[in-house]
Amino acid sequence: MAFNNIVELIKKLIDVLIVWLALYYILKSLRKNVKMVLLFKGILIILVLKVFSDLLGLVTIGFLLDYVIEWGPLALIVIFQPEIRSVLEQLGRSQLLGRHKVLTVDEREKMVYEITNALDYLRKQSIGALIVLERDNSLNDYIQKSKKIYAEISSDLLISIFFPNNPLHDGGLIIQGDKITCAGAVFPTSDSLKISKRLGTRHRAALGISEVSDCISIVVSEETGRLSMAINGELYYNLTLDEVKLRILEELRPKKETFIDEGELKDENNKEIS
């Protein structure tokens, strides 16, 4: 009897966990999608009106709202099909086993060194560029539609890819692990109202791909030579080269390594105190 109770308890916990995970991904998608936020607000307004109409006995409004609530879900599926598809694609791109390659400290520093060297040249020459670093969410959908490279990361190669008149100059470059996987990638542009109208397609593409994945997007402005980064749906504009370098190193740092370093620091502090 006790065993059956334990099994039932586990089933209920799993049931609740699945619901909370679904809510988490829905709310996470809402936070990054302007249209979905507006949709969510509209649904809340309709529900509030329905409650008030029932309390005040407003027959006509209640009758109309009943029809809206009954047929609304079907209409929403048709009207917001692209947004719903985007959420499902985001779930499909998630890799349960994590990043396709966890870089060592030396590999990470070498990669960042080559990228920042290229960025330094590109910004001084005001050459536009868009570099995307893949993390846990796969970018294979965009890689398949771009020009495959799969080469070692070097500043010379990065500069040559984005050099003016190069056929791959206008697209984005994707890095997986410590390899340049492809160039000329086309990313979805962001519809966010937060981004300045003065910023061009590269910045909107960098923000757009960061809204649907956990990648790190780095942009060099063709007009001003300024550096920007987009991470988790947030655009950080007009950064220094050192700020970009430190941010990349921090974002690519494995979580386990962070915990180990914190423990080591505590041990070192304790030794110093003693």
C-alpha positions in Angstrom: 0.0 0.0 0.0 2.8 2.4 0.9 4.6 1.6 -2.4 1.5 2.5 -4.4 1.2 5.8 -2.5 4.8 6.6 -3.4 4.2 5.8 -7.0 1.1 8.0 -7.1 3.0 10.8 -5.4 5.8 10.5 -8.0 3.3 10.7 -10.8 1.7 13.8 -9.4 5.1 15.4 -9.0 6.0 14.6 -12.6 2.6 16.0 -13.8 3.2 19.3 -11.9 6.8 19.5 -13.1 5.7 19.1 -16.8 3.1 21.9 -16.4 5.6 24.2 -14.7 8.1 23.6 -17.5 5.5 24.3 -20.1 4.5 27.6 -18.3 8.2 28.5 -18.0 8.9 28.2 -21.8 5.7 30.0 -22.6 6.5 32.9 -20.3 10.1 33.0 -21.5 8.8 33.2 -25.1 6.3 36.0 -24.1 9.1 38.0 -22.6 11.1 38.1 -25.8 8.2 38.4 -28.3 6.4 41.8 -28.6 3.5 40.3 -30.5 3.0 37.5 -28.0 3.1 40.1 -25.1 0.3 42.1 -26.8 -1.7 38.9 -27.4 -1.3 37.9 -23.8 -2.5 41.4 -22.7 -5.5 41.2 -25.0 -6.5 37.8 -23.6 -6.3 39.2 -20.0 -8.5 42.2 -21.0 -11.2 39.8 -22.5 -11.2 37.7 -19.4 -11.5 40.7 -17.1 -14.4 42.0 -19.2 -16.1 38.6 -19.0 -15.9 38.6 -15.2 -17.3 42.1 -14.9 -20.1 41.4 -17.4 -21.1 38.3 -15.3 -21.0 40.3 -12.1 -23.0 43.3 -13.4 -25.4 41.2 -15.5 -24.5 42.8 -18.9 -26.2 40.4 -21.2 -25.2 41.7 -24.6 -21.5 42.1 -23.8 -21.5 38.7 -22.0 -23.1 37.1 -25.1 -20.5 38.6 -27.4 -17.6 37.6 -25.1 -18.9 34.0 -25.0 -18.5 33.9 -28.8 -15.1 35.4 -28.6 -14.0 32.9 -25.9 -15.5 30.0 -27.8 -14.0 30.7 -31.2 -11.0 32.8 -30.0 -8.5 29.9 -29.7 -9.1 28.8 -33.3 -8.7 32.4 -34.5 -5.5 32.9 -32.5 -3.9 29.7 -34.0 -4.6 31.0 -37.5 -3.6 34.6 -36.9 -0.5 33.9 -34.8 0.7 30.9 -36.6 4.3 32.3 -37.2 4.7 33.1 -33.5 3.5 29.7 -32.4 5.8 28.0 -34.9 8.7 30.1 -33.6 8.1 28.8 -30.0 7.9 25.2 -31.2 11.1 25.6 -33.3 12.9 27.0 -30.3 11.9 23.9 -28.2 13.1 21.7 -31.1 16.5 23.5 -31.3 17.2 22.9 -27.6 19.9 20.3 -27.0 19.4 18.2 -23.9 23.0 17.2 -23.8 24.2 20.8 -23.8 26.7 22.6 -26.0 28.1 20.5 -28.9 31.6 21.1 -27.5 32.7 22.5 -24.1 35.9 24.5 -24.7 38.9 24.3 -22.4 40.3 27.5 -20.9 43.1 27.6 -23.5 40.7 26.9 -26.4 38.4 29.6 -25.1 41.1 32.2 -24.7 42.6 31.4 -28.1 39.2 31.7 -29.8 38.4 35.1 -28.1 41.9 36.3 -29.0 41.4 35.6 -32.7 37.8 37.1 -32.6 38.9 40.3 -30.8 41.9 40.8 -33.1 39.5 40.6 -36.1 37.0 42.9 -34.4 39.7 45.5 -33.7 40.6 45.6 -37.4 37.0 45.6 -38.6 35.9 48.4 -36.3 38.9 50.6 -37.3 38.2 50.1 -41.0 34.4 50.4 -40.4 33.7 47.1 -42.0 30.4 45.6 -41.1 30.3 42.1 -39.5 27.9 39.8 -37.7 29.5 36.9 -35.7 27.3 34.4 -33.9 28.6 32.0 -31.2 26.4 28.9 -30.7 25.8 27.7 -27.2 23.3 25.1 -25.9 20.6 25.8 -28.6 21.5 24.3 -32.0 21.7 26.7 -35.0 21.7 23.9 -37.5 18.6 25.2 -39.3 20.5 28.4 -40.2 23.8 26.5 -41.0 22.0 24.2 -43.5 20.9 27.3 -45.5 24.3 29.0 -45.5 27.8 28.4 -47.0 29.6 25.7 -45.1 33.2 26.4 -44.1 34.3 24.4 -41.0 37.7 25.9 -40.5 39.9 26.9 -37.6 39.2 30.3 -36.1 41.7 32.9 -37.2 41.5 36.7 -37.3 42.8 36.7 -40.9 40.0 34.4 -42.0 37.3 36.3 -40.2 38.5 39.6 -41.7 38.6 38.1 -45.2 35.1 36.8 -44.9 33.7 40.2 -44.0 35.9 42.2 -46.4 33.9 44.4 -48.8 32.8 42.8 -52.1 33.2 39.3 -50.6 30.0 37.4 -51.5 29.6 36.4 -47.9 30.1 39.9 -46.5 26.4 40.7 -45.8 25.5 37.4 -44.1 26.2 36.2 -40.6 29.0 33.9 -39.5 28.4 31.0 -37.1 31.0 29.6 -34.8 30.4 26.2 -33.1 32.9 25.3 -30.4 36.3 26.4 -31.7 35.4 26.1 -35.5 33.9 28.5 -38.0 31.1 26.4 -39.3 29.5 28.6 -41.9 29.2 32.1 -43.3 26.5 34.0 -45.2 23.8 32.9 -42.7 20.5 34.7 -42.7 18.8 35.3 -39.4 15.3 36.5 -38.4 15.2 40.2 -37.7 13.8 41.4 -34.4 10.5 43.3 -34.2 11.4 44.7 -30.8 10.4 48.3 -30.2 13.3 48.9 -27.9 15.9 48.9 -30.6 16.8 52.3 -32.1 15.5 53.0 -35.6 19.0 54.3 -36.5 20.4 50.7 -36.2 20.4 48.6 -39.4 19.6 45.1 -40.5 22.7 43.6 -38.9 21.8 44.8 -35.4 18.2 43.6 -35.9 19.4 40.2 -37.1 21.8 39.9 -34.1 18.9 40.7 -31.7 16.5 38.5 -33.6 18.6 35.3 -33.4 19.4 36.0 -29.7 15.6 36.1 -29.1 15.0 32.6 -30.4 18.2 31.0 -29.1 20.9 31.4 -26.4 23.6 32.3 -28.8 26.0 35.3 -28.5 25.8 37.7 -31.4 28.6 40.3 -32.0 28.0 43.1 -34.5 30.4 45.6 -36.1 28.6 48.7 -37.4 29.5 49.5 -41.1 28.5 53.1 -40.5 30.3 53.9 -37.2 32.6 51.0 -36.5 31.0 50.6 -33.1 30.8 47.2 -31.4 27.5 45.7 -30.1 26.4 42.4 -28.6 23.0 40.7 -28.4 22.5 38.1 -25.6 19.1 36.6 -24.5 17.1 39.2 -26.4 19.0 42.2 -25.0 21.2 44.5 -27.2 24.3 46.0 -25.6 25.4 48.9 -27.9 28.6 50.8 -28.3 30.9 48.5 -26.3 34.7 48.7 -26.0 36.9 45.9 -27.3 37.8 44.9 -23.7 34.1 44.8 -22.7 33.3 42.5 -25.6 36.3 40.3 -24.7 35.3 40.0 -21.1 31.6 39.4 -21.9 32.4 36.6 -24.3 34.7 34.9 -21.8 32.1 35.1 -19.1 29.2 33.9 -21.3 31.2 30.9 -22.6 32.4 29.9 -19.1 31.0 26.5 -18.1 28.8 26.5 -15.0 30.8 23.7 -13.4 33.9 25.7 -13.8 32.3 28.7 -12.1 31.4 26.5 -9.1 34.9 25.0 -8.9 36.5 28.5 -9.1 34.2 29.8 -6.3 35.1 26.9 -4.1 38.8 27.3 -4.8 38.5 31.0 -4.0 36.9 30.2 -0.7 39.7 27.8 0.2 42.3 30.3 -0.8 40.6 33.0 1.4 40.4 30.6 4.3 44.1 29.8 4.0 45.0 33.5 3.9 42.9 34.1 7.0 44.5 31.3 8.9 
